[in-house]
């Protein structure tokens, strides 16, 4: 695995961990912040994966 792939996996793991923590926290400001950070990690991971696939598609 190269650096980019390791970064994508780390973002995915961070997304999953933060999402689980966010689900079990009561609805205070910290839970909302964790939810936003978790969503941002998930979206960033998917965008990086999409860009890598598009890059590999081109001949």
VENWO-V369291 format. One record per residue. RES is the residue in three letters. PSI is psi in whole degrees, -180 to 180 (none if undefined). OMEGA is omega in whole degrees, 0 to 359 (999 if undefined). Layout:
res/psi/omega
RES/PSI/OMEGA
RES/PSI/OMEGA
This chain:
res/psi/omega
UNK/139/177
UNK/-180/184
UNK/-42/183
UNK/-43/180
UNK/-39/177
UNK/-39/179
UNK/-42/178
UNK/-43/179
UNK/-42/179
UNK/-41/177
UNK/-40/178
UNK/-43/179
UNK/-44/178
UNK/-41/178
UNK/-47/182
UNK/-44/181
UNK/-47/180
UNK/-36/179
UNK/-43/179
UNK/-44/178
UNK/-42/182
UNK/-37/182
UNK/-36/185
UNK/-5/177
UNK/148/174
UNK/165/186
UNK/61/175
UNK/-175/185
UNK/-33/180
UNK/-36/178
UNK/-40/179
UNK/-42/179
UNK/-44/177
UNK/-38/178
UNK/-43/179
UNK/-44/179
UNK/-41/179
UNK/-46/179
UNK/-41/179
UNK/-41/177
UNK/-42/179
UNK/-45/180
UNK/-44/179
UNK/-41/178
UNK/-43/179
UNK/-39/179
UNK/-43/178
UNK/-40/178
UNK/-42/179
UNK/-45/179
UNK/-40/179
UNK/-39/178
UNK/-43/178
UNK/-37/179
UNK/-39/180
UNK/-23/180
UNK/-38/186
UNK/134/180
UNK/none/999
